[in-house]
Amino acid sequence: MKYLITGCAGFIGSKICEKLLNKDNEVVGVDNLNDYYDVKLKFYRLDILKKYKNFKFYKVDIENYRSLAEIFQKNKFNAVINESARAGVRYSLENPFIYLTTNAYGTLNLLDLCRKYNVPKFVLASTSSLYAGQPMPFKEDLPVNTPISPYAASKKSAEVIAYTYNYHYGIDVSVVRYFTVYGPAGRPDMSIFRFIKWIMEDRPIEVFGDGTQSRDFTYVDDIAEGTILALKPVGYEIINLGGNNPHKLTEIINLIEKYTGKEAKLVNKEFHKADIKATWADITKAKEILTWEPKVGIEDGIKKTIEWFLENWGWLKNVEL
């Protein structure tokens, strides 16, 4: 099979590429390598992928229709997995325009090129941030019509655009809503990466709120496996991929202390109104449709992440948060 993976130098996109490449698929990866966070991590992930002979990389922004069209002209894809996105709830309030142009307009570009070049399958990475204010555990059929951040709004827009292309042109669409992904080579704007780095540097940990807020943390390998399984024909489906077991931030900090052997110093800051107090995925659909459920528990996942930090500390210590 031959796949186009956007956001291939990103945290989740790179892991998806790696798993597909290890199964002897051809992967074409695109990424604009923007500096939303320290690009050292993006080049680290990309260097791993470039070791594969069945991988080809294009530095392209998904907002650039013409450049994307050239890639579609040169390749016959079996499917597109769209992992390109402007991520981060808080920053989307500071710069909402780029979230809409990348997450919504960029998705439209990809869908239209799938239509034009007869690509039958599209997988869209979406977010649990859409469930703000809904009853838990979060189910896919909840009316997520009141997003509380431009980030969530842009992802909702992408989901709706994908539905119209399924309805009118028959493109098979899987929308996978991710729940707080963590693991080795993660994003430095995410809590677990930041907490580990701060503790290893003997710096205070900044916690927004009192630390009792909980997240359905999900290990990156589990997320990548679920996304690949979502390549199967489904018509149009929205499917949660989450750990199905929320954990408080205080519990996460305790585990990081355990596996780094260091004591955390906490600095509590005001809880941000665009954040969600708790997330919890109902993964019934993922089990039934994809035969998927997470395999890596939180303690094992934190342990693996810290081991990666220790192995790569020589350059990670210079990563800016």
N, C-alpha and C positions, 0 to 999 in steps of 0.2 A: 504494500500500500504506500501511497505518497500523500503526505499531510503538510498543510501550511499551518504553522504555529506562530501566532503573533505574540509579542512580549516574550520572546524566547530567551532573553537575558534576564528576565524577571525571576522572582523566587519560585513561583508555581510553574510558570511556563518552561523554565529550564529543566525542572524535574520531569515534566511531561515529555519533553523532547528526549531526555536521557532514557526514559523507560521505553519509548517508541523505537529509538535507535537500537537499543539492546535487543529488540525483537526483530531486527533486520528490516525495519521499515525505512523508507526514504523520508527525510524531514527537511523542509525548507523553513527556515526561521527568519522572522523579521522583528526588528526592534529599533527604536530611535535613540536608545541609550541616553535618555534625558537625565538630568542631574537633580531630579526631585529628592533623591537620596544619594549618598556617596557612591560614585560609579565604580569604585574598586570592587564592590561586590558583583556588579553586573559583568565586569571583565573577568572576574574569577569564574563565574558560572559559564560565560561564553567560551572561555579557554578550555573548559572541560568538554563542551559540545564540539568544538573545532577539531578535537582529536578523532572524531568519527568520520570515516570516508563517506558515509551516507547522509551527511549533514551539509547543507549549504546555507550561508547567512547573507542577508541583505540588511544594510542599515537604512531602514525606511520607516517613515511615520505613517500610521494607518489613516491619518487625515489627508494624505497625499494620494488622491485617486489615480492620477496618471502613473505614478511610480508603482503603485499596487497593480494596476492593469498590466504593466509590462511583465510583472512576475507571473500573473495568471496566464498571460499569452505564452510564456516559455514553459509552463508546467501544466500537467493534467492532474489535478488534485482529486483524491477520493473524499477528502473532508477538510474543513477549516476548523481549528480550535482557536477562538479569540480570547487570549489572555492579556492582550494589551489594554491598559486602563490607567487613568489617573486615580490613584488610590489615596485613602486617608480622609476621614470624616472632617477633622478640624481644619485642615488646610483648604478643603473645598469651600469653606465659608470665606476664606481670604481671597481665593481666586476661582470663583465658580465658572467663569467662562471657559477655561481650558478643560474643565471636567465635562462640560456639555459637548464641546467640540471633539474631544477624544473619545469619550465613552459612548456618546450617542451618534454623532456624525461619523466617527471612525467605524463604528459597527455598521452603519448604513452603507458606507463604502464597500465593506467586505461582503455584506449580503447582496448588494447589487452586482458585484463582480461574480459571486457564486451563481446568481441568476444568469448573467451574461455568458459565463463559461461553463454552465451546466455542472456545477459542483453540487452533489446531491445532499451533503450533510454539513451541518453547522452546529458547533458546540459553543455556547456563550457562557463565560464565567460571570456570575453575578454575586450577590452579597446578602448576608443575613441582616445587614443594616436596614433593609426594607421593612423588617418586622417590628420596628420601634412602636411601642404602645400596644402590641397585640398580645393575647394570652399565650402562655407557654404550656407545653412545648410548641414551638412554631411549626405550623403545618403549611404546606404549599398553597392551599386553597384559601388562606386568610386574605382579607381585602387590603392589600398593601398599597393603598391609594393616597396616603398622607406621609410621604417621606420627610424626615426632619433635617436633612442635610442636602446640599447640592450633589454630593457624591451619590447618595441613595437615589435621588431624583434622576440623575443621569443614567444609573443602572436600570431603573424602572423604564426609562425611555428606551434603552437598548432592548430590553425584553419585549416591549410592545412593538418596536420596529421589527424584531425577529418574528413575532407572531404574524404580522402582515405579510411578510415574505413567505412564510409557511402557507398562509391562507390563499394567497394569490398565485404563487409560483411553485408550490409543492416542495420547497426546500425543507428537509427533515431537520428539526431543531430540538436540541437538548439544552435547556437552561439549567446550569448547575449553580445553586446558591451556596457559597462557601461560608463556613463558620470558623472564625479566628484561627487562621493557619499559622503554624510555627514549625521550627525545625532548623537543621543546619543550613547555613547560607541564607538565613531569613532576612527580612526587611529590617533595617535599623530604626525605622520609625515605629515599629511594633513593640509592644510592652516586653515580651520575653527577651528579645535581643537586647533591648536597652537595659533591662534589669540585670542580665548576666554581665554585660560589659561594665556597668556601673559598680556592681559588687566586686568584680575582678580588679577594678581600678581603685577600690576602697573609697568610692564616691557615694554620696547619698542617692537613694532611689526616689524619684519623683512619682508619687502616686496621686492620681486625680480622684478625689473622694477618700473614703476611709478604708479602702481595700476590701470591703465586703462585696463589692460588685463582682459578678461571676460571668464567665465566658465559656462557651462550649468549644474549648481548644481542640484543634484537630491537626494531627501530624501531617507534614507535607507529603510524605510517601502515600499515605492513605488518600489524601485529596487527589494526587496525581493518578492513582489507580482508578478512583471513582470517575474522574474526568475521561480517562481512556475508555472505560466501560460505557460511558455515555455516548460513545461513537455509534452505538447500535441504533437501528431505526426505531423511532418512537412516535413519529408524527410531529407533535409539538408537546413537550412536557417540561414542567419546572420541577426540579429534583433537589432536595436538600442534601448536602454532603457535610456532615458534622459529627462530632465525637459522641453525641447523644449522652453526655455526662458532664454537666457544667462544673467548673471549679472556681473558687474565689481567688482573687489576686493574692490574698494573704497565704493561701495554700501553695500557690506557684512560687512565691518568694521563699517560703520554707523549704521547698524542694531545691531551689537554686542554692540556698545556703548549705543544704545537705551535700550537694555534689560539687560545690566549689570549695567547701570547707571554710567559708568566710561568713561573717555576720553582716547582715544588711542594716544600713542606717536609713530610716524612712523619713521623707519629707512629704507631708500631705498637702495637696493643693485642692482648690475648689473643683468640684465635679463639673464637667463641661456639659451644657444643656443639649448639645448635639449628639452626645454619647447615649448608649443604651445601658441601663442598670444591669441587665442580665440577658443572656442568650441561651437557648436550648433547642436543639434541632430534633424534630420528629423525623426519623429516617426510614419510616415505613415504606415510602415509595422507592427509596434507593435499594432497600432490601428486595422488594418485589420486582421492580423493573430491571435493575442492574445486578442483582444478586451481590450487592456491596454492603459492607459494614466495616467500620474502622477496626484495625488490628493492633495499633500501637497505643498503649495506655499512657496517661499523662506522666507517670513517674519514669517509665522507660524512655519516653520522648524527650523529657527534660534532660535525662542522663545522656542520651545520644547527642543532644544539642550542645551540652557543655563539653563533652568529649571533643566535638568538632571545634569548639572555641579554643580549647587547650592545644589542639594540634595545629591550629592556624593563628595562634595569638601573635606570632611575629609580625604579621601584617594587619591583623584585625585591630590591634591596639591603636592603629593609626586611622581607623575608620571614624569619620565624623558623624555624630548623632544630630 
